[in-house]
Amino acid sequence: MELPDAIKSRKSVRKFSSKKPDWRDIIESINSSQYAPMAGDIFSMKFVIVDDKKIIEEIAKWAEQEFIAEAKYVVVAVSNSLLVKTPFPKKGEIFSHQQAGAAIENFLLSLTNFGLGTCWIGHFNEEKIKNILKIPENHEIEALFPIGYSAEKKKKQKPKSDIYNILYFNQWEHDRMKKVEKIESRYPEGY
Ligand SMILES: Cc1cc2nc3c(=O)[nH]c(=O)nc-3n(C[C@H](O)[C@H](O)[C@H](O)COP(=O)(O)O)c2cc1C
């Protein structure tokens, strides 16, 4: 899959088919997170991959989202912000979350490339899930990712806004892009 396809076709999946994903695709997607930019080149994340049905059901319960229990795998993305806060005392906390986001987007695009679907889960009881997975106190769970093949109807992904609304030139609220210009025209025919 070409990069523009992966970027544009990634979307949240909350209904999974019964087909079990190949775990190697998930491991490779986790590995792609290691190519993301990191402050001071410090990789501050670890991942837990869960395939135990009972543990997945517990995770679904503490995230209060039943569909998670239908996934064959759940990946839990964890940060150790202390690794970043030590060299960057002022901005370490925010850097840690920012680089987690960058790493996670690599992971999501790689899953998309393998034809897999997931949904970024940010609503969960962190304490309970840390307990279940024996994640140390001084680490933070960034998000949970139930993974499977989509059983949803194919929807066309759209940009969240018009580029006109989110981009200024040189100064804030100065010179917007003209509405008639189409960003899509940068891509070759078919994208
Ligand atoms: C930080 C964050 C937290 C989210 N938490 C949840 C969640 O707990 N449950 C859920 O169903 N979706 C969650 N989502 C997914 C968003 O609802 C979804 O990305 C959004 O509706 C846009 O849809 P798309 O991913 O298909 O582009 C979260 C997304 C982000 C980035």
The ligand as an SDF file (V2000), in Angstrom:
LIG
                    3D

 31 33  0  0  0  0  0  0  0  0999 V2000
   -6.9280   10.4030   22.2130 C   0  0  0  0  0  0  0  0  0  0  0  0
   -8.0460    9.6000   21.6020 C   0  0  0  0  0  0  0  0  0  0  0  0
   -8.9210    8.9100   22.4260 C   0  0  0  0  0  0  0  0  0  0  0  0
   -9.9500    8.1390   21.8640 C   0  0  0  0  0  0  0  0  0  0  0  0
  -10.7290    7.3670   22.7050 N   0  0  0  0  0  0  0  0  0  0  0  0
  -11.7040    6.5920   22.1510 C   0  0  0  0  0  0  0  0  0  0  0  0
  -12.4580    5.7010   22.9840 C   0  0  0  0  0  0  0  0  0  0  0  0
  -12.2630    5.5810   24.1860 O   0  0  0  0  0  0  0  0  0  0  0  0
  -13.4290    4.9500   22.3660 N   0  0  0  0  0  0  0  0  0  0  0  0
  -13.6860    5.0020   21.0240 C   0  0  0  0  0  0  0  0  0  0  0  0
  -14.5800    4.2910   20.5540 O   0  0  0  0  0  0  0  0  0  0  0  0
  -12.9560    5.8220   20.2210 N   0  0  0  0  0  0  0  0  0  0  0  0
  -11.9710    6.6030   20.7360 C   0  0  0  0  0  0  0  0  0  0  0  0
  -11.1820    7.3640   19.9250 N   0  0  0  0  0  0  0  0  0  0  0  0
  -11.3700    7.2920   18.4520 C   0  0  0  0  0  0  0  0  0  0  0  0
  -12.0650    8.5230   17.9230 C   0  0  0  0  0  0  0  0  0  0  0  0
  -13.4220    8.5130   18.3150 O   0  0  0  0  0  0  0  0  0  0  0  0
  -11.9230    8.5250   16.3790 C   0  0  0  0  0  0  0  0  0  0  0  0
  -10.5590    8.5960   16.0450 O   0  0  0  0  0  0  0  0  0  0  0  0
  -12.6730    9.6770   15.7660 C   0  0  0  0  0  0  0  0  0  0  0  0
  -14.0660    9.5120   15.9120 O   0  0  0  0  0  0  0  0  0  0  0  0
  -12.3520    9.8570   14.2940 C   0  0  0  0  0  0  0  0  0  0  0  0
  -12.6350    8.6990   13.5750 O   0  0  0  0  0  0  0  0  0  0  0  0
  -11.4950    7.9870   12.6990 P   0  0  0  0  0  0  0  0  0  0  0  0
  -10.4730    7.3990   13.6520 O   0  0  0  0  0  0  0  0  0  0  0  0
  -12.2380    6.9140   11.9410 O   0  0  0  0  0  0  0  0  0  0  0  0
  -10.8680    9.0060   11.7960 O   0  0  0  0  0  0  0  0  0  0  0  0
  -10.1370    8.1200   20.4560 C   0  0  0  0  0  0  0  0  0  0  0  0
   -9.2360    8.8120   19.6330 C   0  0  0  0  0  0  0  0  0  0  0  0
   -8.1890    9.5160   20.1940 C   0  0  0  0  0  0  0  0  0  0  0  0
   -7.1930   10.1910   19.2810 C   0  0  0  0  0  0  0  0  0  0  0  0
  1  2  1  0
  2  3  1  0
  2 30  2  0
  3  4  2  0
  4  5  1  0
  4 28  1  0
  5  6  2  0
  6  7  1  0
  6 13  1  0
  7  8  2  0
  7  9  1  0
  9 10  1  0
 10 11  2  0
 10 12  1  0
 12 13  2  0
 13 14  1  0
 14 15  1  0
 14 28  1  0
 15 16  1  0
 16 17  1  0
 16 18  1  0
 18 19  1  0
 18 20  1  0
 20 21  1  0
 20 22  1  0
 22 23  1  0
 23 24  1  0
 24 25  2  0
 24 26  1  0
 24 27  1  0
 28 29  2  0
 29 30  1  0
 30 31  1  0
M  END
$$$$
